[in-house]
């Protein structure tokens, strides 16, 4: 199971958790296969992330490919004086997750642009 940004979701992926509206009503059940129209519907609803089955998006690629990768490299250095502080370590984990998601999103957009250029 993997939480991914909506812009990394592709048709054929399968939801691991239901997608709900802000009022709690489910609009897509766990186990539903994503389609282009369903992804467009989620985008129109303002959905930003989906939880899909498996790990279809590699979030731990080689560092240095994007500015977000460079930021990831610096986290250990920036938090080096806070190894015993649980709160700061939680912030570090959140930042690590955020930068990995942004790096993956950036890589996916770059790859999609290359494919469009080749077509």
N, C-alpha and C positions, 0 to 999 in steps of 0.2 A: 504494500500500500504506500502511495506517495502523494503528498500534497504538491500540486503544481499550479503555476499561474495559468489563467485561462488562455493566454496567448501561446502557451506551449502545448495545449491540449489539441489532439488530432482525432479525426474520425477513425473509429475502430477501437479506440481506448474504451475501457469499461469502468464505470463508476464504482468505487469501493464504498462510498457513503452517499446518502441521498443529497440532492441539492434542494434547498428550501428558500422560499421567499422570506422577506424581512418579517412577515407576520407568522412564520413557522409552517406554512403550508408547503408540502413537498411538491416540486414540479418535475422531478426526475428521481426515480428510485435507485437504490444501490443495485448494481448488476446491469443497469441500462448501458447499452453500447452507444457511444457518442457518434453523432452524425453532424454534418455541416450545418443543417438547419437547427439542430439542438444547440450547437455551440453559438450560433448567431442569436438564438433566443436567450441564452445565458448572458451574452454580451449586452443585449438590449435591456436585460433585467439588472445589470450592474454587478453581476457575479464576477469576482476577481480571481478566485482560486477554486480548484476542484480536487477531490481526493479520488485517485484512480487506482486500479489494481496493479500490482507489480511495481516495478521501478522503470517506467518507460523512458524517463529523461535522466541522462547522466548529469548529476550535479557536482561531480568532483573531478572535473577535467583538469588538464594541466594548468597550473597557475600562470599568470602573466599575459593571458590572451586579451583581457579587457581591463579597464580601470577597476572594475569590481574585483577581479582576481588580484590585482595589486593591493587593494584594500584588505583582502583576506590575508595576504602574506604579512601584513603589518599588525594584525590583531594580537598575536602572541607578544610582540614587542610592546604594544600600547597597554596591554593588561598585565605586564610582567610584575608589577608591584602589588597586584591584587589577587595573588593566587590563593590566599586564605580567606578571601571575602566572598561568601556565597552569592551575595547580591550582584557583585561585579562580574562574577563568573556566569551568572544567568544572563546578564546584559551581553557579555561576550558571546555566549551561545546564540542569543537572538540575532546579534549582528552577523555572526558567522552564517547562520541560516539565511538571513536577508541577502547578504552578498553572494552566496551560492545561488540563490534563486535568480537574482538579477544577472549574474554572470551567465547562467544557463539560458535565461530569456534572451540576453544579448546575442549569445552564440546561435540560438535557434533562429533569431531574426536575420542574422548575417547569413546563415546557411540557406534560409528561404530566399533571401535576396539573390544569392548566387544561383540558386536553382531557377529563379525567374529570369535571370540574365542569360542563362544557358538555353532557355526554352525558346 
